[in-house]
Amino acid sequence: MSLLIFVCVGSRPYQFNRLFEELDRLVGEGCVKEPLFAQIGASTYKPKNFAFECFMDPDAFKAKMAEADIVISHGASGSIMGALNAGKRVIAVSRLAKYGEHINDHQVGINETLASEGLVLAVREMDELGDAIEAMENGSVKLKPWKNPNPNAIIDEIDLFIQEEVL
């Protein structure tokens, strides 16, 4: 049985070319064995080795999320929580300010906090991505299933963390 990998990076006006260039390389070289579909947002790099759309309407996005087994998400709390709430295994990739992917590096803290809880596999630099995908594909990484009676609790905690970092 083949898995589907769904990549989502939101709709904010920040590119994430670094992610899509690495995914294109990994798929092109046969390192990623599962079908992959991406929502690339404002990225200017157009993948050659997998299907993508720049932006998706909410129904198409929900359908692709439902179809996916693995989600590769940027480090936005809403995107990650959407995937976790849908019961998906998540690789959370941090956008970094030094590459013009965001205004600061707050996604690193979000991703590393969720990874320390065993909820996601965090990736900061692209040389970690291939190993993360392979671990998800072969099942060698075990993540905790997400069960939260208050779906806003973790978002509230992340928002608090961000506010403390900004102040």
N, C-alpha and C positions, 0 to 999 in steps of 0.2 A: 504494500500500500504506500502510495506516495503522499508526502506531506506538502502543504502549501505554506510558503513563507510570504507574509504580507509585511511590507515596509511602509511606515507612515511617519511623516515629518511635519505635519500641521500645515497651517495656512498663513503663518506670519511671513513677513517679507524678508526672510533670511534664507540664503542658499545653504545647502548642505552637500555641495559637490564632492567633498572629500569622501563622504559615505557612498555616494552613487558610483564614483570612480572605482572605489575598492570593490564594491559589490559586482560591478561590471567585469572587473578583472577576475574575481573569484568564480563567477559563473562562466566566463569565457574560457578559463583554464580548467573547468570541470571540477573545481574544488567544492562548489555548492552543487549538490546532487538533486535537490528538490526544486520543483517549479517555484518561481519567485515573481511577485507582482508588487510594484511600488507606486505610491502616491508621492511624487517628488517635490511638490510645493513650488517654491520660488527658485529652486535650483536651476542653474543654467546648463549644467552637464546633462546631456540626453543619453541614457543607457542604450547600448547596442545589443546586449545579450539577454535582455528580459523585458517583459511588457511593463508599461508604466502609463500613468496619467499625471498631469501636473496637479490638478485639483479634482476632487470627486464630490458629487452631491451627497448629502447625508445618507440617503437610502443605498446608494452604490457602495459607500464607505462601510456601512453596517453589514451589507451582504458580504463584502470581501473579508471583513473582520470575522464574520461568522464562519466563513469557509476556511479560514487559516488555522493552522496548527501551531505555528510559530509566528510571533510578531516581533519585528525589529522596529523599535520606536526611538525617536529622539527623546531627550530627557525631560519632556514636558509632563507634569503630573497628570493633566487631563488625558493625554494620549496613553500613558502607561496605565492609569487606573481604568480606562475604557477597555484596554486589552485584558487586564487582570480580572475585571468584572465579567468579561466574556469567557473567562476560564482558559485563556491562552498562556503559553509559555513565552516569556518576554526577554529579549535582548535589548537593553536600554543603552543607546549610544549617545554620549555627551556631545553637544554642540560646544565648540570652544571659541572664545572671543578672538584668540590670536589668528584664527583662520577666517574671521569675518562672519562666523556662523551665528553669533548672538552678541549682545552688548556686554555680557560678562560670563563667568563660568559657573553660574548657579546650578546648571544641570549636573555637574560633577557631584555636588553634594546630594542632590536628589537621588541620582542613580546609585551612588555608593551607599547611601542610607538604606535604600530598598534592597540592594544586594546583600548588605550585612544582615538583613532580616531573612535572607534566603528566598526573596520573592521574585527577583529578576537576576539576570546575568548582566553585569555592567561592563561596558567597553568605553574607554577614553580615547585611545589611539587606534588607528586602523590596522596596525599590525596584530592586534588582538582579535579582530573580527572573524577571521577565518577559523581560528580555534574555537571561538564561541559558537559559531554556527555548527561546526562539526560536533561539538559536545551536545548541542541541542538535537541534531539529526540522529546521533547514535545513542542518545539517552544517557550518556555518562554523567550529565549534570542533573541533579534532582533538586527541583525548586519546590518550596512549600506551596500547597494550594491556597489561593487567596479566599479567605472567608472573613467577611467584615459585616457585622450587624448594622454598623453605621457607615454607609458608603462615603460620607463626607469627612470622617474622622482623619484619615491619612492626608487628605487634601488640606484640611485645616492645619495639620501639623507641618506639612510642607510649606504652606503659605506663611506660617509663623516663622519657620526656619529662614525663608527668603527675606521676610521683613527684618529679622534680626541681622542678617548678613548685609542688607542694604543700609541699615541705620548704622 
